[in-house]
């Protein structure tokens, strides 16, 4: 799953979609590097969706830096989900 299907019917322009995809990929790579259970089946799909939705939410609030979006999504995940 990538973030792009979630964004199909959004109001984000193509450049915004690239930024969100970059942030999502960075966040997911960080989760995978952690090596915890959240990156493994059956958790990977739902966790990827949580990351994507958080990144979209923060972008809608005005955040546009891909690294900041990624870091926020990782912090959100760490605060709300146990590995």
Backbone as ProteinMPNN parsed JSONL, in Angstrom:
{"seq_chain_A": "XXXXXXXXXXXXXXXXXXXXXXXXXXXXXXXXXXXXXXXXXXXXXXXXXXXXXXXXXXXXXXXXXXXXXXXXXXXXXXXXXXX", "coords_chain_A": {"N_chain_A": [[0.835, -1.18, 0.0], [0.558, 2.154, -0.875], [0.636, 5.69, -0.237], [-0.62, 7.047, -2.233], [-3.112, 5.962, -3.399], [-4.973, 6.688, -1.421], [-4.998, 9.383, -1.689], [-6.246, 9.955, -4.077], [-8.829, 11.148, -4.473], [-8.484, 13.616, -3.342], [-7.845, 17.074, -2.444], [-5.285, 17.784, -2.942], [-2.562, 19.021, -4.838], [-0.494, 17.827, -7.614], [2.24, 18.254, -6.886], [2.084, 18.453, -4.096], [1.219, 15.868, -3.547], [3.501, 14.422, -4.203], [5.207, 15.292, -2.145], [3.842, 14.316, 0.112], [3.92, 11.575, -0.423], [6.667, 11.135, -0.299], [7.132, 11.752, 2.413], [5.58, 9.732, 3.586], [6.892, 7.392, 2.665], [9.38, 7.738, 3.906], [8.629, 7.642, 6.62], [7.575, 5.03, 6.794], [9.828, 3.493, 6.178], [11.359, 4.059, 8.443], [9.824, 2.79, 10.415], [10.131, 0.148, 9.57], [12.919, -0.153, 9.866], [13.081, -0.118, 12.592], [12.311, -2.642, 13.25], [10.321, -3.869, 14.72], [7.209, -5.495, 15.683], [5.166, -4.078, 14.434], [5.711, -3.651, 11.792], [5.306, -5.999, 10.543], [3.267, -8.607, 9.024], [0.256, -9.398, 10.726], [0.029, -6.67, 11.023], [1.217, -4.674, 9.43], [-0.238, -3.549, 7.181], [-2.529, -2.116, 8.367], [-1.023, -0.359, 10.006], [0.475, 1.084, 8.159], [-1.621, 2.45, 6.973], [-2.454, 4.052, 9.126], [-0.176, 5.702, 9.39], [-0.271, 7.008, 6.876], [-2.746, 8.385, 7.005], [-2.263, 10.095, 9.165], [-0.188, 11.68, 8.171], [-1.513, 12.923, 6.028], [-3.488, 14.306, 7.465], [-1.907, 16.142, 8.936], [-0.773, 17.57, 6.852], [-3.014, 18.78, 5.811], [-3.429, 20.554, 7.816], [-1.517, 22.365, 7.309], [1.22, 21.736, 7.347], [4.096, 21.266, 5.419], [6.591, 20.244, 5.012], [8.382, 17.445, 4.102], [10.049, 15.858, 5.778], [9.377, 16.746, 8.352], [6.676, 16.017, 8.389], [6.943, 13.238, 8.248], [8.394, 12.675, 10.621], [6.524, 13.553, 12.532], [4.451, 11.724, 12.079], [5.699, 9.354, 12.852], [6.177, 9.887, 15.571], [3.512, 10.109, 16.39], [2.647, 7.493, 15.94], [4.312, 6.103, 17.757], [3.349, 7.129, 20.129], [0.766, 6.19, 20.262], [0.561, 3.496, 19.609], [1.673, 0.329, 20.561], [4.682, -1.468, 20.207]], "CA_chain_A": [[0.0, 0.0, 0.0], [1.223, 3.447, -0.854], [-0.266, 6.765, 0.166], [-1.238, 7.607, -3.429], [-4.543, 5.643, -3.557], [-5.76, 7.445, -0.45], [-5.027, 10.772, -2.132], [-6.869, 10.075, -5.406], [-9.963, 12.075, -4.479], [-8.179, 14.717, -2.439], [-7.64, 18.388, -3.048], [-3.851, 18.034, -3.049], [-2.057, 19.086, -6.206], [0.53, 16.801, -7.857], [3.465, 18.513, -6.11], [1.765, 18.074, -2.721], [1.172, 14.405, -3.497], [4.902, 13.965, -4.167], [5.712, 15.565, -0.792], [3.195, 13.374, 1.03], [4.456, 10.237, -0.716], [8.03, 11.119, 0.244], [6.998, 11.678, 3.867], [5.075, 8.405, 3.914], [7.966, 6.414, 2.443], [10.375, 7.939, 4.954], [8.063, 7.148, 7.878], [7.471, 3.567, 6.746], [11.196, 2.965, 6.267], [11.756, 4.157, 9.848], [9.124, 1.716, 11.125], [10.779, -1.105, 9.193], [14.256, -0.185, 10.479], [12.886, -0.413, 14.006], [12.282, -4.098, 13.322], [9.294, -4.36, 15.629], [6.087, -6.255, 15.135], [4.253, -3.235, 13.673], [6.044, -3.693, 10.364], [5.083, -7.362, 10.05], [1.871, -9.041, 8.937], [-0.867, -8.738, 10.085], [-0.034, -5.267, 11.44], [1.816, -3.735, 8.479], [-1.253, -2.828, 6.405], [-3.189, -1.099, 9.184], [-0.066, 0.646, 10.477], [0.753, 1.956, 7.004], [-2.785, 3.318, 6.818], [-2.374, 5.045, 10.207], [0.851, 6.678, 8.993], [-0.764, 7.798, 5.744], [-3.804, 9.288, 7.454], [-1.666, 11.133, 10.004], [0.537, 12.584, 7.273], [-2.528, 13.709, 5.32], [-4.093, 15.215, 8.438], [-0.985, 17.231, 9.245], [-0.643, 18.383, 5.638], [-4.232, 19.591, 5.745], [-3.256, 21.606, 8.832], [-0.551, 23.337, 6.812], [2.608, 21.269, 7.327], [4.464, 20.909, 4.043], [7.948, 19.702, 4.961], [8.236, 15.984, 4.148], [10.726, 15.281, 6.943], [8.547, 17.061, 9.522], [5.487, 15.164, 8.301], [7.37, 11.889, 8.576], [8.72, 12.633, 12.05], [5.28, 13.659, 13.282], [3.734, 10.45, 11.946], [6.413, 8.367, 13.675], [5.867, 10.219, 16.97], [2.118, 9.739, 16.599], [2.604, 6.035, 16.021], [4.955, 5.704, 19.007], [2.49, 7.556, 21.249], [-0.553, 5.548, 20.241], [0.62, 2.055, 19.306], [2.795, -0.388, 21.194], [5.363, -2.414, 19.338]], "C_chain_A": [[0.873, 1.234, 0.0], [0.196, 4.491, -0.444], [-1.084, 7.268, -1.026], [-2.709, 7.216, -3.598], [-5.444, 6.421, -2.603], [-5.956, 8.883, -0.918], [-5.765, 10.992, -3.447], [-7.981, 11.116, -5.462], [-9.741, 13.255, -3.54], [-7.991, 16.023, -3.198], [-6.165, 18.739, -3.17], [-3.436, 18.075, -4.513], [-0.928, 18.078, -6.376], [1.829, 17.009, -7.066], [3.256, 18.145, -4.638], [1.762, 16.558, -2.561], [2.591, 13.84, -3.45], [5.49, 14.149, -2.775], [5.133, 14.567, 0.203], [3.704, 11.958, 0.82], [5.87, 10.096, -0.161], [7.991, 10.983, 1.766], [6.543, 10.285, 4.299], [6.174, 7.346, 3.772], [9.032, 6.512, 3.53], [9.884, 7.375, 6.293], [8.011, 5.621, 7.893], [8.849, 2.917, 6.831], [11.698, 3.008, 7.706], [11.094, 3.059, 10.678], [9.791, 0.373, 10.816], [12.173, -1.232, 9.822], [14.17, -0.535, 11.955], [12.809, -1.921, 14.239], [11.234, -4.676, 14.248], [8.16, -5.062, 14.907], [5.147, -5.413, 14.274], [4.528, -3.258, 12.174], [5.797, -5.065, 9.743], [3.587, -7.664, 9.926], [1.436, -9.588, 10.291], [-0.966, -7.242, 10.379], [0.387, -4.267, 10.369], [0.776, -2.916, 7.712], [-1.957, -1.752, 7.216], [-2.242, -0.001, 9.678], [0.307, 1.599, 9.35], [-0.41, 2.929, 6.781], [-2.801, 4.407, 7.896], [-1.355, 6.12, 9.851], [0.341, 7.592, 7.892], [-1.807, 8.813, 6.194], [-3.259, 10.403, 8.331], [-0.925, 12.151, 9.139], [-0.443, 13.48, 6.523], [-3.153, 14.736, 6.266], [-3.181, 16.409, 8.719], [-0.753, 18.128, 8.028], [-1.861, 19.285, 5.483], [-4.194, 20.735, 6.759], [-2.167, 22.605, 8.452], [0.904, 22.904, 6.806], [2.958, 20.829, 5.916], [5.882, 20.366, 3.907], [7.871, 18.187, 5.09], [8.891, 15.349, 5.369], [9.913, 15.542, 8.214], [7.277, 16.214, 9.541], [5.816, 13.73, 8.719], [7.639, 11.748, 10.074], [7.461, 12.704, 12.911], [4.516, 12.337, 13.241], [4.383, 9.365, 12.803], [6.137, 8.618, 15.16], [4.425, 9.832, 17.312], [1.98, 8.235, 16.788], [3.17, 5.558, 17.365], [4.086, 6.04, 20.223], [1.204, 6.747, 21.37], [-0.563, 4.044, 20.014], [1.861, 1.451, 19.93], [3.367, -1.392, 20.224], [5.581, -3.715, 20.045]], "O_chain_A": [[1.816, 1.342, 0.784], [-0.991, 4.185, -0.322], [-2.145, 7.86, -0.83], [-3.511, 8.092, -3.922], [-6.569, 6.771, -2.962], [-6.954, 9.523, -0.585], [-5.892, 12.135, -3.886], [-8.054, 11.887, -6.419], [-10.694, 13.824, -3.007], [-7.98, 16.056, -4.429], [-5.83, 19.884, -3.473], [-3.895, 17.271, -5.325], [-0.448, 17.524, -5.387], [2.446, 16.039, -6.627], [4.153, 17.587, -4.006], [2.246, 16.031, -1.56], [2.849, 12.876, -2.728], [6.192, 13.27, -2.275], [5.858, 14.033, 1.042], [3.899, 11.22, 1.786], [6.225, 9.051, 0.385], [8.735, 10.186, 2.339], [7.064, 9.729, 5.265], [6.357, 6.509, 4.655], [9.528, 5.495, 4.017], [10.636, 6.713, 7.008], [8.364, 4.994, 8.892], [9.008, 1.892, 7.494], [12.39, 2.089, 8.145], [11.733, 2.465, 11.546], [9.989, -0.444, 11.716], [12.554, -2.316, 10.262], [15.07, -1.168, 12.506], [13.197, -2.413, 15.298], [11.263, -5.873, 14.533], [8.162, -5.2, 13.684], [4.403, -5.965, 13.464], [3.654, -2.915, 11.378], [6.05, -5.269, 8.555], [2.756, -7.072, 10.615], [2.257, -10.22, 10.955], [-1.958, -6.612, 10.012], [-0.05, -3.116, 10.403], [0.912, -1.696, 7.612], [-1.985, -0.592, 6.804], [-2.632, 1.164, 9.755], [0.439, 2.802, 9.575], [-0.196, 4.092, 6.439], [-3.127, 5.559, 7.607], [-1.632, 7.311, 9.991], [0.503, 8.81, 7.966], [-1.751, 9.978, 5.8], [-3.733, 11.536, 8.255], [-1.034, 13.356, 9.365], [-0.21, 14.683, 6.403], [-3.325, 15.9, 5.901], [-3.636, 17.553, 8.735], [-0.557, 19.333, 8.182], [-1.733, 20.436, 5.065], [-4.851, 21.759, 6.576], [-1.92, 23.571, 9.175], [1.754, 23.639, 6.303], [2.195, 20.095, 5.286], [6.325, 20.061, 2.799], [7.347, 17.683, 6.084], [8.349, 14.401, 5.937], [9.779, 14.655, 9.057], [6.856, 15.748, 10.6], [5.058, 13.096, 9.452], [7.162, 10.81, 10.712], [7.348, 11.991, 13.908], [3.994, 11.888, 14.261], [3.687, 8.552, 13.41], [5.891, 7.678, 15.917], [4.155, 9.296, 18.386], [1.28, 7.771, 17.688], [2.573, 4.71, 18.028], [4.094, 5.318, 21.221], [0.627, 6.637, 22.452], [-1.589, 3.392, 20.209], [2.957, 2.002, 19.833], [2.637, -2.08, 19.511], [6.145, -4.644, 19.468]]}, "name": "protein", "num_of_chains": 1, "seq": "XXXXXXXXXXXXXXXXXXXXXXXXXXXXXXXXXXXXXXXXXXXXXXXXXXXXXXXXXXXXXXXXXXXXXXXXXXXXXXXXXXX"}
